Amino acid sequence: MNVVYFFTESNITRVPLFDDFKDQSLHDLLSSYGGVWNPLKSEFVFDNASGSASSHGIFPVKDYSACLMGLTCVCVNEDLSPPVQVYGFFDRPFSGQKNFIINHREHKTHNDDILLPKIYRITRPENFSPLWQEKLETELHARKYSRRTQHTYIYFNRLLCSMLNKKPEEIKSDDVSKFLAYIEKNWKYSASSMNLAISAIKFFYSNIFKKDIVHGKRRPRGDKKLPIVLSKGEIEKMLNLENNIKHRLLLMLSYSSGLRVSEVVAIKMEHIDFDRRIIHIKQGKGRKDRITLLSQRAASLINRYLSFFEIKTWLFPGSPSTNPLAIRTAQRIFEKAIARTNISKNASIHSLRHSFATHLLENGTDIRYIQSLLGHSSLRTTSIYTHISRTSISRILSPLDT
C-alpha cells in the first residue's frame, strides 16, 4: 500500500515523496492543485493561505480516487494535535463517519476491522541536532557575537540542513550552491540576506569542521539603493494621527534621536538624561555605546507618558513586562501608523532614522556630527545622505528652467 504524508503547518502544507515513490500521476495531480516542487527536499509545498489546499492540507478524495486507487493519505499536524487523521481512497469519504483517528501510542484505530498502516510519531527530521547547535553556540559565545547574530547563524545552518535533508557532516560545497540558488529563486532573498547566509555557513564549517565549504563562491553584489526618506510634514502627520501615547513616543524617539528599531525598544529609564538632554545607547550595532539627542518635545512626551504608566525598567515594556517590546511589534506599530497617513512611499520604521540624518544635513549640521549621532564607524556610510539631501540639489537649475 502506498502512503503519502501531508504535514500541515501554520502557513504551508508539505507533501514529501520519497525516492521509491515513482508515481508520475501523483506528481501531475499535486502540481495541478498548485503544489510547488522542492527538488532539494523531494517534496511538494502548498501555501495554505492561497486556498490551494484545504484547511487540513487534504484534497477532495474523488479527484484522487479517479487515478490513484489504493493510495492512503495521512494528515499530520506539526504539533501532532489533534491526532493523526487518516483518509483512505477505498470509497472512504473525505469527511463524515468513516474517517479514522489513530492513537499514536497504541497504534489502534476506532474501527479495528479496517487495516491501516501503523503510524509512529512523525515529525520533520531534525538534522541539525542539539549537539551541533551547542557547538555552534559555544564558538559564537567565545567570540562574543551579539544575541541577534547568534540566532541568525543558527537559523541559516538549521535551514540548510532542513532543506537539503542532510546532517551537517554530509553537506558538501555543491549542496551549499543548490541551497543559495533555491532561496534566491524561490524566496527572492536579497543580496544582503544571502551574504548573511553565506557568512553563517562559513562560520559554522570553518570553526567546527575546520574546512571552508563556501571557498571560491562569489558573494552576491548588493543593490545600490537610496534610503527612503519621509518629509517633515509626513512625519508630523503620522505622529498627529497616532492616538496611542506609547506608540507615538516610540515613533517620535525613532525619528528625533535617529535610532535603529533594535535600539529604541532597548531603551531603559536609566539611559535617559533629562538634564543634559541626551539618550545613552548601550551596546548598539557592533556592541558600541554612544549618545544621541533627546529633543525637548520628546522629553515632554516621556514625562506625560510616565504619568500614565508605571515604568520600572524598560521604557517600552513588552509581554511580560520584564522583557522589552519585540522588534516586530515596533515594526507593526510603524506600518499601521504609515497606513493611516496614506503615504505611498515604501517606507519602514528604519526610514525614520534615514529621515533624521537627512533633515539634519539639510539644516546645515556637519556630517561628522551626524556620523557620531548615528553610530557609524565610517564617514563613507554616512555620506549616502548627501545623495538624497535637497540642500545641494536645490542649488542646481534644470536646463528646462534656464
ChimeraX attribute file (.defattr): number of C-alpha atoms within 10 A of each C-alpha:
attribute: neighborCount
match mode: 1-to-1
recipient: residues
	/A:1	8
	/A:2	12
	/A:3	15
	/A:4	17
	/A:5	17
	/A:6	22
	/A:7	24
	/A:8	22
	/A:9	16
	/A:10	10
	/A:11	10
	/A:12	16
	/A:13	27
	/A:14	22
	/A:15	23
	/A:16	18
	/A:17	18
	/A:18	11
	/A:19	7
	/A:20	6
	/A:21	13
	/A:22	10
	/A:23	11
	/A:24	9
	/A:25	12
	/A:26	17
	/A:27	16
	/A:28	11
	/A:29	15
	/A:30	21
	/A:31	15
	/A:32	11
	/A:33	13
	/A:34	16
	/A:35	21
	/A:36	17
	/A:37	18
	/A:38	17
	/A:39	12
	/A:40	14
	/A:41	16
	/A:42	16
	/A:43	18
	/A:44	20
	/A:45	21
	/A:46	25
	/A:47	18
	/A:48	18
	/A:49	12
	/A:50	11
	/A:51	12
	/A:52	18
	/A:53	21
	/A:54	14
	/A:55	12
	/A:56	16
	/A:57	23
	/A:58	19
	/A:59	16
	/A:60	12
	/A:61	19
	/A:62	14
	/A:63	10
	/A:64	17
	/A:65	15
	/A:66	9
	/A:67	12
	/A:68	17
	/A:69	13
	/A:70	15
	/A:71	17
	/A:72	18
	/A:73	19
	/A:74	19
	/A:75	22
	/A:76	25
	/A:77	21
	/A:78	16
	/A:79	12
	/A:80	16
	/A:81	8
	/A:82	10
	/A:83	14
	/A:84	20
	/A:85	19
	/A:86	21
	/A:87	23
	/A:88	22
	/A:89	18
	/A:90	12
	/A:91	13
	/A:92	15
	/A:93	15
	/A:94	17
	/A:95	11
	/A:96	8
	/A:97	8
	/A:98	15
	/A:99	15
	/A:100	20
	/A:101	17
	/A:102	20
	/A:103	16
	/A:104	16
	/A:105	9
	/A:106	10
	/A:107	13
	/A:108	17
	/A:109	17
	/A:110	12
	/A:111	13
	/A:112	8
	/A:113	7
	/A:114	9
	/A:115	9
	/A:116	19
	/A:117	15
	/A:118	12
	/A:119	16
	/A:120	13
	/A:121	9
	/A:122	15
	/A:123	12
	/A:124	9
	/A:125	12
	/A:126	13
	/A:127	19
	/A:128	20
	/A:129	13
	/A:130	10
	/A:131	9
	/A:132	19
	/A:133	16
	/A:134	12
	/A:135	13
	/A:136	21
	/A:137	19
	/A:138	12
	/A:139	16
	/A:140	21
	/A:141	12
	/A:142	9
	/A:143	9
	/A:144	12
	/A:145	14
	/A:146	16
	/A:147	12
	/A:148	9
	/A:149	14
	/A:150	17
	/A:151	12
	/A:152	15
	/A:153	25
	/A:154	21
	/A:155	14
	/A:156	18
	/A:157	23
	/A:158	20
	/A:159	16
	/A:160	24
	/A:161	24
	/A:162	19
	/A:163	18
	/A:164	21
	/A:165	19
	/A:166	18
	/A:167	17
	/A:168	20
	/A:169	12
	/A:170	10
	/A:171	16
	/A:172	13
	/A:173	13
	/A:174	11
	/A:175	18
	/A:176	20
	/A:177	14
	/A:178	15
	/A:179	17
	/A:180	17
	/A:181	15
	/A:182	17
	/A:183	15
	/A:184	14
	/A:185	9
	/A:186	10
	/A:187	9
	/A:188	12
	/A:189	16
	/A:190	15
	/A:191	15
	/A:192	14
	/A:193	15
	/A:194	21
	/A:195	18
	/A:196	17
	/A:197	24
	/A:198	23
	/A:199	15
	/A:200	19
	/A:201	21
	/A:202	20
	/A:203	21
	/A:204	25
	/A:205	19
	/A:206	13
	/A:207	14
	/A:208	13
	/A:209	12
	/A:210	11
	/A:211	13
	/A:212	16
	/A:213	21
	/A:214	21
	/A:215	9
	/A:216	8
	/A:217	11
	/A:218	9
	/A:219	14
	/A:220	13
	/A:221	11
	/A:222	12
	/A:223	9
	/A:224	6
	/A:225	7
	/A:226	11
	/A:227	17
	/A:228	16
	/A:229	25
	/A:230	20
	/A:231	13
	/A:232	12
	/A:233	9
	/A:234	15
	/A:235	19
	/A:236	12
	/A:237	16
	/A:238	22
	/A:239	20
	/A:240	12
	/A:241	13
	/A:242	20
	/A:243	10
	/A:244	10
	/A:245	15
	/A:246	20
	/A:247	16
	/A:248	22
	/A:249	21
	/A:250	20
	/A:251	25
	/A:252	21
	/A:253	24
	/A:254	24
	/A:255	22
	/A:256	20
	/A:257	23
	/A:258	26
	/A:259	26
	/A:260	21
	/A:261	20
	/A:262	16
	/A:263	16
	/A:264	22
	/A:265	23
	/A:266	24
	/A:267	21
	/A:268	20
	/A:269	14
	/A:270	12
	/A:271	16
	/A:272	19
	/A:273	14
	/A:274	15
	/A:275	6
	/A:276	9
	/A:277	14
	/A:278	17
	/A:279	22
	/A:280	18
	/A:281	21
	/A:282	16
	/A:283	13
	/A:284	17
	/A:285	14
	/A:286	11
	/A:287	10
	/A:288	12
	/A:289	12
	/A:290	14
	/A:291	17
	/A:292	19
	/A:293	18
	/A:294	20
	/A:295	17
	/A:296	12
	/A:297	11
	/A:298	20
	/A:299	18
	/A:300	11
	/A:301	18
	/A:302	19
	/A:303	11
	/A:304	13
	/A:305	17
	/A:306	12
	/A:307	10
	/A:308	10
	/A:309	10
	/A:310	9
	/A:311	15
	/A:312	12
	/A:313	16
	/A:314	19
	/A:315	26
	/A:316	22
	/A:317	20
	/A:318	15
	/A:319	9
	/A:320	8
	/A:321	13
	/A:322	11
	/A:323	14
	/A:324	19
	/A:325	21
	/A:326	16
	/A:327	16
	/A:328	10
	/A:329	12
	/A:330	19
	/A:331	16
	/A:332	13
	/A:333	19
	/A:334	22
	/A:335	14
	/A:336	12
	/A:337	24
	/A:338	24
	/A:339	11
	/A:340	13
	/A:341	16
	/A:342	10
	/A:343	14
	/A:344	8
	/A:345	10
	/A:346	9
	/A:347	16
	/A:348	15
	/A:349	21
	/A:350	19
	/A:351	19
	/A:352	28
	/A:353	24
	/A:354	24
	/A:355	24
	/A:356	22
	/A:357	28
	/A:358	27
	/A:359	19
	/A:360	16
	/A:361	20
	/A:362	16
	/A:363	11
	/A:364	9
	/A:365	13
	/A:366	11
	/A:367	18
	/A:368	14
	/A:369	12
	/A:370	21
	/A:371	18
	/A:372	16
	/A:373	17
	/A:374	21
	/A:375	21
	/A:376	16
	/A:377	12
	/A:378	11
	/A:379	13
	/A:380	10
	/A:381	10
	/A:382	20
	/A:383	14
	/A:384	16
	/A:385	22
	/A:386	16
	/A:387	13
	/A:388	17
	/A:389	19
	/A:390	14
	/A:391	16
	/A:392	11
	/A:393	12
	/A:394	9
	/A:395	8
	/A:396	8
	/A:397	9
	/A:398	9
	/A:399	6
	/A:400	5
	/A:401	5
	/A:402	5
